[in-house]
């Protein structure tokens, strides 16, 4: 393995906009497996691909445990069929959750707008009464 094949922790942080602490955390959670040379960590192309998938999974709201399980399916020896199928299932569940949350949020927004409309009308009415009394 040549030096061009690996990246230092600083290079990984710069390339993926993460902190060293994040990389050490993912290593502790057995999501990344850098080569250790004393205190130095060297990340391989495989680590970079795994980090890209971890960050994408986090963005979509997958738990770290879900991400770890999906990454572990990579080495099943079935041309990634198991990994892709399971990822699709987890993604479908997450998408359904996100749609439900969005719908709940839209409903709350509509209710708040109605309350604010009522509040604005009350303020206007009270101001008019005050002005009429003066």
N, C-alpha and C positions, 0 to 999 in steps of 0.2 A: 504494500500500500504506500503510495507516494504522498508527499506533503500536499500536493494539489487535490488529492482525494479526500483530505480531511480539513476540518475547520476548527479553529480554537473557539473557546467559549465567547470571546469578544467578537469574533467574526460572525458567530451564530446570532448573537444579540443584535448586531448591526443589520444582518441580513433579514432577520425575522421580527425586528422591533420588539424584543422581549428582554427581560432582565436576567442577569446571571442566576438570581434566586429562582426565577421561573424554570430555567433549565435544570438546576439542581433539584428542584421540586419534582419535575417530570422524571428525572433520573431516579429519585427516591421512590417514586410510585411505579417504577419499572415500565415506564413508557418509552424512555430513551436509554441507550446502552453505549455511551461514549467509551472510547479506548482510554484507559488511565495510564499515564506515564508520570508516576509520582503524584504530585498535586495537580498536574496538567490533565485537562480533558480534551480529547480530540474526537470530533464528531464526524461520522462517515456520511456518505451519500444516503445510506439507509436511514440514519438518524435525521437527516434533513427532510427526507420524504415523510418520515413518521411525524416530525414536528409540524410539517405543513398540514398533515391530516389531523393532528391534535388540535391545532389552532382553528382549523375549519370546523371541526366537531364542536369545539367550545363555542364558536360563534353561533352555531345552530342550536346550542343549548343541550348538547349531549353531556352526560355526566362523564367524569374521568374514568369511572369503572366501565361504562359502555364503550368508551373509546379504547380502553385497554383490551377489552374482550374482542372488539372488532379488529384491532391491530394484530392480536394473537392468532386470528383466523387466517392471516396472510400465508402462513407456512403449511396450510392443510394439504397442499400438493394436488389441488383440483383446479388449477388455473384460476384461482381466486373466486370460483363460483360460490363457495360457501360464504366467503367474506363479503362479496358483493351482494348476495341475496340477503344476508343478515343486515348489512348496512342499509339496504333498501327498506327492510321492515322497520328498523329503528328510525330511519328518516321519515317514513310514512307516519309512524306514531308521533314523532316530534312535530311534523307538519300539522297533524290534526290538533295537537295541543296548542300550537301557535295560532291556528285559525280560531279555536275556541277562545283563547285569551284575547285575540284581536276583537272578536265579536263582543265579548264582555266589556272590553275597553270602549268600543264604539257606543255600546248601550250606556255606559257610565258617562261618557262625553255628552251624549244627547240629553241625559237627565240633568247634568250640570248646566248645560246651555238653557234648558227650560227653567231651572231654578234661577239662573242669572237673569233671564228675561223677566221673570216675575219680580225679582229684586229691583231691576231697573225701573219697571213700571211702578212699583211701590215708592221708590225714591222720587220719581217724577211727580207722582200723586201727592206725596207728603210735601214736597217743595212747593207745588201749586197751592196747596192748602195754607201753607205758611205765608206765602206771598199774598194770598187773598186776605189773610187776617191782618196784614200789616197796613 
